[in-house]
């Protein structure tokens, strides 16, 4: 018996040694170019062989072996040499190659992991960085487009505001003519717009202007007469007599007030004045009255451009005296024409505004660091920085970061289609140019260190994965060696303990036991599925719905129902052949609620419908639902009763009384208009289909022609009255309640029904019924408490039913119908 391990192909020559000191179970080793096979035997025998064991050469040492022992040894060695040794050589070579291949694969996997880590990390970094750059470009483009769009809209709104008001002057005073003997109401320039402040206030809000002004064009020969006219009309424009008495003025070089001359060096027009005559607001601009706008070079250029080209014009960038810090502003002039021919300019409307107001509240708060450089063709420039809603002035000049020159976006703040003409007129008018740039602040919001972080994280993941792979491979290799060794031992033991046929039967027995265990589990599940549940007792639709809506099940039934699995494939629905349906709607509610806060609306509806619900429990009416301010109820379902029409009539009258009391009570807190609301009620009797619509929010619903007709009774009725159909009236007559009815004059036209004869319920005839008064008179707390016991007792004779429902309902899975029944009852 020998085991062979390792080695090369079978040798042609070798030395075979048998050592008597070795154990019988030790391995046989073959090594070197001349392999050695060592077999554990008693005694030491050496064989020299070439090409097999054809001739035995035996040296006897230390007493040697007997002849028989030598023969046995020879036969054993021949067997090993002919079978074991060649097999061991080839198996050893295959194991060596397999181990070497595994090692190569292991090294290759590590190299691939490192390469993959490098590639994925690099790609991730560049991909994330590119995404950030794209996001930066996209956000910047969106911000610029939004900025340009809103600025143009606001600019257009300012032009439209001044133009529209100029048109008001032109239209209102186009037929007036000047008469030098009397200046009142004699036309231009003796014009004053009444209620100027009120008319321009809305225009200022729309255009985001700071001040709105009107300035007539005064010629030298009209100056004295117009100044007398202005003195006479000072009270109309809310100016003081002392200020108007100084006449048209200007500021000298030392900032003192002097009389305007009308003749200014370099001006295109001489002998013309453009004084500020009407202005809003007057409180902060009271000193501006009669200031000649043409006396200041920037304003004079805009006025002369307006007169020459007859279009709206802008001043260059101004610093208003009211502003302490740097705040770029401008004035928009819009011409006022003498008549609709638009030939002669006789005045102007002015809008004073700040450029930071034009730029603010355009971008979202998360957009920060957008730089706008505003410049004019007069050589001025200012830099703004936009941070969300806020705009700050960085200073006079261009302060944008030259790093972002390639992102520059330029657009002109054009005042309209006339600018194409103006640009061809030697660029006489002032043109504004806006250049938009991103900043480091804006870029930092989009271009971050996230790519490096992601790359580092991915590299770490690959490093950890590689380490885990090597560690797992090491453990797996050890485990595989252990399993191979254990399997070898187990196979050896099994092979030595059991014949092959017995071993196969043991494996088959194990498989049969596993299959038997699976069959047992299936039989247990089948047995459980055959158990009878309470659901089988409530399988009929009418019974299921009744148990769903009413608290009539016993404690034992509830417990059994909680443990049962309700079959949701079987609907809960039934037909009730005799029932009366009521629709009640609040007349005037829509207009009333539109003038109230949501809290006030719900205070009215909650208090009103709560009283309706309490009365419904008292008299035995089943509430279906509320649809806005409409209340839907029925009698005759889910429990059938013969007096459904009578009960509903009593309930309808009670609702009318409740409505009057509640609205009168709430009128003190919700306003007197609440008491002027009224209730319009309609009743109809007939068959009704009812059931539970299950789903996300299960509800009890009613359907059919009876429901539609009841709705028509309400809609064609009158406020504070109860209209009933002929079918309901017939049932009341059969119950000897004909004194409750009053025939309505003429038939009503109901949508989808045609002409119907209807009746009014006489509330006074029904008010004698005690069921109407319980809980109604005065709605005092004492009367409410007195009726509480009656309502609870009426709820199927037991005040403890609610507790029984709470104790047994459990969860929605335990009983859908019980849960919704509790909701309906509450």
BELMO-V286585 format. One line per field, one symbol per residue. psi: psi as a letter, one per 30 degrees, with the letter a starting at -180 (. if undefined). burial: 1 if it has 9 or more other C-alpha atoms within 8 Angstrom, else 0. Layout:
BEGIN
psi->???
burial->???
END
This chain:
BEGIN
psi->klkklalalklfllkkkjkffllfgllkkkllfikkkjkjlkljkkkkljgahekkjkkkkhfalleeeeeeeeeeeeeeefeeeeeeeeeeeeeeeeeeeeeeeeeeeeeeeeeeeeeeeeeeeeeeeeeeeeeeeeeeeeeeeeeeeeeeeeeeeeeeeeeeeeeeeeeegfgkkkjffjfkhgakgikkjkheeeefeeeeeefhlekklkjljkleffeeeeeeeeeegefeghlkeeeeffakllkaegglklkkefjkkfkfklgkkikjekkkkfefgfffkgkjfffkeeeeeeeeeeeefhlklkllkljkffkeakjkllkkkkkkleaffhekkfalkkjklkffeeflhellffjlhkkkjkllggglkkklkkibfkkkjflkajglkffgefgkkklkikgafffeeeffhghelkkkkkkkllleeeeffejageeeeeeeeeeeeeeeeeeeeeeeeeeeeeeeeeeeeeeeeeeeeeefekleeeeeeeeeeeeeeeeeeeeeeeeeeeeeffkklfeffhfkeeeeeefeekifkleeeeeeeefljkjffjljllkjfjlkkkkkkjkgeeeeffglleeeefeeeeeefeeeeeeeeefhkjkdlkjbgkkkllkgkfkkkfheeeeeeeeeeeeeeeeeeeeeeffffglffeffllkkkkkkkakkkllkjlbeiklklkllfeeeeeeeeefgalkgljklleeeeeeeefghhfffkkkkklkkjkkffakkkllkkjeeffffkffefjgejfhleeeeeefeeeeeefiggkfgeeeeeeffeclefejeeeefeeeee.
burial->0101111100101111111101000111111001111111111111111001100100000001000001000100011111011101111110000000000000000100110011011101110110011011000100110111011101111110111011101110110101000010011111100001100110110111111111111111001011101110010010100011001111100000001101100010001111111111100010001111111000111111111001111111101000000011111111111110000011111111111111110110001111111111000111111111101011100001000100010000101000100110001011111111111001100110001001110110011001000000000000000000000000000110000000100000000000000000000000000000111001001111111110100000111111011000000111010111111111101001100000011001101110111111111111110000111111111101000111111111111111111111011001101110111111111111111110000101111101101111110110111111111110111000100111010011110000011111110001100001111100100011011001111110010001011101110001111111110000
END
